[in-house]
């Protein structure tokens, strides 16, 4: 959704793309000038949480939106978890283990942080295969960069 907010320090209004995270009232916000969150806590964002199904994990929302655009998906039915930060990887693992999926698709970035994120998932997800989907956009940092190149 679009969000409008006011910066007290700069005495200026801004707007950006926003989506709620799983923490109380927190929103992740992106625009040309700002990449961060508004609210008390940074957190993961979970869409369509379903026990026992498949889960797609993305490091960032723009990567998830790029995936949906690339495959022309208008009504995503599976569970998606957006990390919103590499610092939330433990929250991602907790949510995945809570949902006990049949398999997890990891759309991590093709950089050292993304590889660490993927490795963390493979070491901490219980009883479930983790499938590396970063090969789709090999040669690019992430799904968003890949899609922008098209």
N, C-alpha and C positions, 0 to 999 in steps of 0.2 A: 504494500500500500504506500501511498505518498504521505509523508509526514512533514509537518511544519514545526520548527522549533526556534527558540530564541537563545542566543549566546549572551549571557550576562557580561562576560569579560570583554566582548567585542561590541556589545550593544547593537547587535545586528540579527535580523531574522534570516533563516535558511530553510531549505526544503531538501528532501532526499527520498530515496527508496528505503522503506523500512519493513522489517518483519519481526514479529515477536519471537523471543527466545523462550526456553522452557523455565526460566527463572521468573519470579514474581514481577510482572509488569515491565520487564526489560525489552528493549528493542534494539536490534542491530540496524545501523544506518549507514548508507553509502551515498555519496555524491562526489562531484569532482574535487571538493575541498576536504572531505571528511570521510574517514573509514573508522568506525568505532561503534559505541553503543550508548544508548540513553537509558537511564534507570539505575538501579542499585547494583545489578549483577550482570556480568557477561555470562552467556550460557549457550548451550547447543539449541538448535531448533529441530523439532521432530514433526514430520508430516505423516498422517495416516498410520499412527502406531498400531500394529497388529501382531499378535503373538503367533509364532510359528511360521510366518511367511518369509519372504525375501526382503532384505534391507539394502538400500543403496546409500553409501556414505560419501559425502562430499566435504572437502575442506572449507569451501565457501559457497555462499548463495549464488553468486554469479556463475559458478561452475555448474550448479544444479540447473539454473535457468538456461545456460548454454546447452546442456544435455537435453532438456525438454525441447528447446528450439531446434537442435540438430535432428532429433528424431520426430519432430512435429507432434509432440505429445501434448494434448490439451487437458487430459483427465488422468493424471498419474495415480495409479491404484495401489502400488506397493508402498512400503514404509521408506521414507527418506530421512536421513539424519544429516544435518548441516553442522559441522563442527564450529564454524564461525571464528575459530582460532586454534592453532596447534596446542595451546595451553589447556584446551578442554578435552583432550584425548581420553582422560580417565572417565569423564562424564559420558563420552561416546561409548566406551566399553561397558560401563554400568548399564546404560540404556539398552545396548545390544543384548547383553546377558539377561536382562530383565525380560526382553521380548522373545528370547529363545528361538531365533530364526532358523530356517532350513539352510540358508546360505547368505553371505554378505558380499556385496560388490563394492570394492574400494576404488573410488575415483580420486585418488590422492594426487597432489602436485608432483611433477617430475623434477624435483630438486631434493636437496639433502633433508629438508624439513618434511617434505612429503614422504620420502622413503622411511624416515624415522617413524612417522605417523603410521604408515603401512606395517612396518615391523612391530610396532607396539600393538596394533590390532591382532596380528598373527600370534603374538605371544600371550595375549590376554583374553581372547574370545574363546569361550568354552564350547566344545562339541559342535563346531560349525566350520565349514570351509570358508575361507576368505579368498575371494577371486580378485586379482589385480586387473582392473579395467583401464589403467593409465596407458596401456599399449594403444588404445584408440587414438590418443593424441600425442604419441611418441614424437619427439623433436620439438615439442612445445612445452612451456612451463605447466600449463593447466588447460582444462577444457575450454575456458573462456578465451584464452589466447589462440587456441586451435580454431575455434569458431570464427573469431575476428579475422583470421587469415584467409578465410574462404570468401 
